[in-house]
Amino acid sequence: MPERYDHFINGQSVAPLEGEYFESTNPATLETLYSAARGTAADVDAAVQAAGQAFHDPRWRDLSPTKRGHLLRRLGDLVGEHAEELARMESQDNGKLLREMRGQLTTLPEYLYYYAGLADKVQGSQIPTSSVQMLNYTQREALGVVGAITPWNSPLTLTTSKLSPALAAGNTLVIKPSEYTSRTVLRLAELATEAGFPDGVINVVTGYGTEAGAPLVDHPGIAKISFTGSTATGSAIAASAASRFIGCTLELGGKSPNIVFEDADVSNAAMGVIAGIFAAAGQTCIAGSRVFAHRSIYEELLEKVAERARSIVIGDPMLETTELGPLAFAAQQEKVNSYVELGVSEGATVLTGGGRPDVELPGYFYAPTVLTGVNNCMRVTREEIFGPVAAIMPFDSEEEVLGLANDTDYGLAAGVWTQNLARAHRMARRLEAGTVWVNTYRAMSPMSPRQGFKNSGVGIEHGLESMNEYTRLKSVWINT
Ligand code: NAD
């Protein structure tokens, strides 16, 4: 019998009120890993009630910000102590390479430590108004119960990115993890209890988006939604939040350009292109899926990228030698394949990859794929594929490539490869993307704020500015 996981509400495992569970499968081996509670509106209601009571409970409400920081620091320590267990769990759940997860787990505590340090630095100011008689000051206060909804591609990091600032500011949380990756988030909540967070401060309801996610968004007890996921779901969530005038932070999809100029170190750029699109089998929001190469180095870059793509070791994500694991579930594999077929029907050429590679394991593997003969108007270059598929296009001038790079509905990230400093600054200024990398790709830190432009998001995650997403400003007037 596979293991069975319940919701985590008010510091305890709680069975789903309707008694239903759903199964989670290892995408590499297709073995059933465990079953998790299939949450409904009733479970969500119980979790929001618990979080609401915990928000007003003096054990949390009156805890000093410094002590909230201590709890986050302790949680960071526990995450570090359980790094191997968490890395293995996430790797089995979504097929990410174990060695990549081990790397992520070494930095994950830093997220908690960073916000631990910010907990007692949330402050207001004294305002000089037109009347000297009046003392006017501002203070930042917690919002209440935050609903956090996260995707499957990086559940631990993405949940921690929401949980840490929300708790540092004094909120409580109900988290709805992706139905494909329930257990790491449940484990994180258990560790939070072990760290000393009072019962009810962190609650997790597992289940499907329409059955558990939507009721969380619509629940009147929620003061804010923090969501990471697809642009389509984000749009529905934003509409619901707007109807109740609650705020939302939305981290959504991308179709990021990775631009290689003629003056770049082409070998380095090729490695950057590879890492940008094939890391995590392309299942990252920041995937550099549109590659623009200056015509004079186009062939050279293409050759280097294709050669490396062909040599990528595909297979069991638990092995140290593996470089590319499976896609996370069957529908992902079908979606990626149908985009490649669509590209071909639109006139693209599959330079390498396309289809399932020859791998012994029965999972949802997809070969690293390079498409040529594409332009920026095709669906494969306009829509997020969320798989290991790079579309490589030539360009002739800086002005032309800026136009092409910005000609997208998304604005999450962009990469630039050049040795010309002035050009690097010019591109950074003019690219319509929340993150621009120059001569690197995928660099990230809890200290560095990130924001999706255009359809890639609303609000800021990470960095000092993210604390404003989880607090509201009060202005106090005192007649002296
Ligand atoms: P998704 O939108 O399908 O699901 C995300 C979460 O929302 C899941 O927990 C799901 O159960 C829930 N959900 C689905 N429908 C819902 C509804 N109607 N109401 C409330 N909740 C609902 O996204 P996904 O497939 O899990 O994740 C992949 C997407 O996430 C990609 O588009 C990717 O670019 C994006 N992403 C963005 C970032 C970022 O930081 N910008 C990071 C990672 C992933």
Boltz pocket constraint, residues with backbone or C-beta under 6 A from the ligand:
constraints:
  - pocket:
      binder: B
      contacts: [[A, 149], [A, 150], [A, 151], [A, 152], [A, 153], [A, 154], [A, 158], [A, 176], [A, 177], [A, 178], [A, 179], [A, 207], [A, 208], [A, 209], [A, 210], [A, 212], [A, 213], [A, 214], [A, 217], [A, 228], [A, 229], [A, 230], [A, 231], [A, 232], [A, 233], [A, 234], [A, 236], [A, 237], [A, 250], [A, 251], [A, 252], [A, 253], [A, 254], [A, 284], [A, 285], [A, 286], [A, 384], [A, 386], [A, 412], [A, 452], [A, 456], [A, 457]]
      max_distance: 6.0
